[in-house]
């Protein structure tokens, strides 16, 4: 947990100080919903991502269905979109409701890719 917090602080400080994030070659990144995002933004992000990527992974019975809440489903949808667009930081903005992370958010059988 402490590692995740430090990573988040590093990302935020890098973003606000330099305007962009420079990573070591080959460093994998993921896009997740910002914890402070409101329900409406999360729902809008899911609808937006559905237009561009297959989000069946979090449908009922899918490996990422549980927990069944907007924060989880939006994070997965946002990451699918982000990954499909080449992992550019601007593809994780989502009206400032997205957050690029260095720690793999995958859990159980739900692989973020």
N, C-alpha and C positions, 0 to 999 in steps of 0.2 A: 504494500500500500504506500509506504514512504517513497519507494522508487517511482511509482506512478505520479505521486504529487510532485516530486522533483522534476520529472520529465515534463509534466504539465507547466510548471513554473518556468522551466528552460524554454519551452515552446512559446509561451506567452511573452517572455522577455525578449526572445529572439525576434518575434513578430513585431512587437511594438518598437523595438530599438532599431531594427534594420529594415522593416517593412516586408521582408521576405525571410525565408528559412533556408539556410544552406546545410545540406546533409552530407555525410560521408558517402562516397559512391557505394551504391548497393543497399543503402539504408532503407528499410521498408517502413512505410507510413500507412496509417489508416485514418479514416474520417468518421467521427462519431458526433452525435448531437451534444451540443453544449448543455451541461446540466441545468443552467438557468433558463433554457428555452421554454417558452410557454406552449401549452397544448395546441393552440392554433398553428403556430409555426411548425411544430412537429408534424401535424396532420398535412399541412401544405407541402412539407418536404417529402413525405411519403407519396402524395399525389404526383408531385413533380418527378420524382425518381421513377415511378411506375411508367411514365411516358417513355423512358429511355432504357431501362434495364428490367430484367426478369426478377421480380421480387417474390416469387413463389416460395423461396426459402423460409419466409416467416409466415406463410399461410398455415392455418390449422393443420396439424399433422406433420409440418415441416420441421427440420432440425433446429430452426431459430424461432419457432413460435413462442416458446416460453422463455422468459416471462412475457405474458401477453399484455403489453402496455405500449403506449406511443413512444416513449423514450427508447425502448429496445428496438421496436420496429423501424423507427425513423433512423436510428444509428445504422442499422443494417442496410436500409435503402440508400441512405446518404453515402455509405461506404461503397456499395455496389456501383453507384454513379461515379464516385470519385475514382475508383479503381479503373472503371471502363474508360474514363477520360484521360488516363495517363498519370494520375496522382499529382496533379498540379494544385498548389495550395488554393488557387482561386476556384477550383472545382469543389471545394469544401466550405465555401463561404455560406451559402444558403441564408442570405439575409442576416449574416452574423450569428446564425444559430448552429454553425458547424465548427468543429475543432479537430485539427490534425494532431494525431498522437503517434508516439514512437513505440508504445507498448501494445502488443497484439491483444485486441479485445475479444478474441475468440474464446468460447467456453463450451465445455462438453462436446457435443457433436456439431455445434454451430461454429463453422470456420469462416472467418471474415475474408480470407483470401489475400 
